[in-house]
Amino acid sequence: MTHVIHLPDRDCFKVETEHGDAFLQYLLEHNQINFYRTFVPENARGQGIAEALVKAGLEWAKDNDFEIEASCWYVAKFLK
């Protein structure tokens, strides 16, 4: 199971992998959040890490009643 860490002081969610850290980055202004970048190190891709990051981020945003936007194409797939 992938362990997702929320780092609100850095505006991101993080997963530590043996190949480096994976991130979901966001901008939060007032009640609006924009998930703008997902990154997983190349050697750690294909393991569901990006999906775990996005699901954790979206769950947190919904729990806090934020208006959600996604300028990151990968996150936008989950909003459809």
Secondary structure in CASP SS format (residue, H / E / C, confidence):
PFRMAT SS
TARGET T0000
AUTHOR 0000-0000-0000
METHOD secondary structure of the structure
MODEL  1
M C 1.00
T C 1.00
H C 1.00
V C 1.00
I E 1.00
H E 1.00
L E 1.00
P H 1.00
D H 1.00
R H 1.00
D C 1.00
C E 1.00
F E 1.00
K E 1.00
V E 1.00
E E 1.00
T E 1.00
E C 1.00
H C 1.00
G E 1.00
D E 1.00
A E 1.00
F E 1.00
L E 1.00
Q E 1.00
Y E 1.00
L E 1.00
L E 1.00
E E 1.00
H C 1.00
N C 1.00
Q E 1.00
I E 1.00
N E 1.00
F E 1.00
Y E 1.00
R E 1.00
T E 1.00
F E 1.00
V C 1.00
P C 1.00
E H 1.00
N H 1.00
A H 1.00
R C 1.00
G C 1.00
Q C 1.00
G C 1.00
I H 1.00
A H 1.00
E H 1.00
A H 1.00
L H 1.00
V H 1.00
K H 1.00
A H 1.00
G H 1.00
L H 1.00
E H 1.00
W H 1.00
A H 1.00
K H 1.00
D H 1.00
N C 1.00
D C 1.00
F C 1.00
E E 1.00
I E 1.00
E E 1.00
A E 1.00
S C 1.00
C C 1.00
W H 1.00
Y H 1.00
V H 1.00
A H 1.00
K H 1.00
F H 1.00
L H 1.00
K C 1.00
END
